Amino acid sequence: MVKRWPGSDTIDDNILQEIGDELVPKSERGKYIIGTFLNDICLPENDCAGVEEDWQNIVIFRGNAGVKGGSRYETIRWKRTECGHS
């Protein structure tokens, strides 16, 4: 997970994408399935709404995506049994 410090500015989406591409190149992600907008609320930072990219092998979530041209955090989760996802 890449997450900004509470109270600080957002992380530029281009930077997050570069980090994600370095950690998991598109060739390892598998087929792109769908992108989804999630309108969740969670306290205290209210940083759960965002966008999700569902790929064949991974799921990428960006919290509060698009806020001030960036996101508050990004998670990359592998879809493997040993990673808690089937």
Secondary structure, 3 states (H helix, E strand, C coil): CEECCCCCCCEEHHHHHHHHHHHCCHHHHCCEEEEEEECCCCCCCCCCCEEEEEECCEEEEEECCCECCEECEEEEEECCHHHCCC
